[in-house]
Amino acid sequence: MINAHTHKVMTISIFHNMKSYHQTVMGAITSNYMMDDNFATKNSIMSKLRSTFDDVFRENVEEKWDDIKRELNNAIKEMKFYAEYS
């Protein structure tokens, strides 16, 4: 959550940047979540997501990357963005 409500221009800018980045990440995930990892990680966003999983979570969770990769598609589609500026 980002609270930039006192600066309308900033709020609008952050909102649009977040939406744009979300669309970029969603496109990468949607295009690659069912692909073999050798292919999927050729995409820079998927590669970063995999690296983050390996570095931060792999040893602390029982789920495997392939399970996480499939669920990312559902999760990213459920994300919603709201901005209140008046």
C-alpha positions in Angstrom: 0.0 0.0 0.0 1.3 3.4 -0.9 -0.1 6.5 0.8 0.7 9.5 -1.3 -2.8 11.1 -0.9 -1.5 14.5 -0.1 0.0 14.8 -3.6 -2.6 14.2 -6.2 -0.1 14.3 -9.1 2.2 11.8 -7.3 -0.8 9.5 -6.5 -1.8 9.4 -10.1 1.7 8.8 -11.3 2.3 6.0 -8.9 -1.0 4.4 -9.7 -0.3 4.4 -13.4 3.3 3.1 -13.0 2.1 0.3 -10.8 -0.7 -0.7 -13.3 1.9 -0.6 -16.1 4.4 -2.8 -14.2 1.6 -5.2 -13.2 0.6 -5.6 -16.9 4.2 -6.3 -17.8 4.7 -8.9 -15.1 1.3 -10.4 -15.8 2.2 -10.8 -19.5 5.4 -12.5 -18.6 3.8 -14.9 -16.2 0.8 -15.6 -18.4 3.1 -16.4 -21.3 5.5 -18.6 -19.3 3.8 -20.2 -16.3 3.1 -23.5 -18.2 6.4 -23.6 -20.0 9.4 -25.7 -19.1 11.7 -23.7 -16.8 14.6 -23.7 -19.3 12.3 -21.8 -21.7 10.4 -19.7 -19.1 13.5 -18.3 -17.4 14.7 -16.9 -20.7 12.2 -14.2 -19.9 13.9 -11.7 -17.6 10.9 -11.3 -15.2 10.5 -15.0 -14.8 14.2 -15.3 -14.3 14.1 -12.7 -11.5 11.0 -14.4 -9.9 12.8 -17.8 -10.0 16.0 -16.2 -8.5 14.0 -14.6 -5.7 12.3 -17.9 -4.9 15.6 -19.7 -4.8 17.3 -17.1 -2.8 14.6 -16.3 -0.2 12.1 -19.1 -0.1 13.3 -22.5 -1.4 14.8 -23.7 1.8 11.9 -22.4 3.9 8.9 -23.8 2.1 7.8 -27.3 1.0 6.4 -26.1 -2.3 8.6 -26.4 -5.4 9.2 -23.7 -8.0 7.0 -25.4 -10.5 4.1 -25.3 -8.1 4.7 -21.6 -7.3 5.1 -20.8 -11.0 1.7 -22.3 -11.8 0.0 -20.4 -8.9 1.6 -17.1 -9.9 -0.8 -16.9 -12.9 -3.8 -17.1 -10.7 -2.4 -14.7 -8.1 -1.4 -12.0 -10.5 -4.8 -12.0 -12.2 -6.5 -11.4 -8.8 -4.4 -8.3 -7.9 -6.5 -5.1 -7.9 -5.3 -1.5 -7.8 -7.2 1.4 -6.4 -6.3 5.0 -6.2 -8.3 7.7 -4.5 -7.6 11.2 -5.6 -10.0 14.1 -5.6 
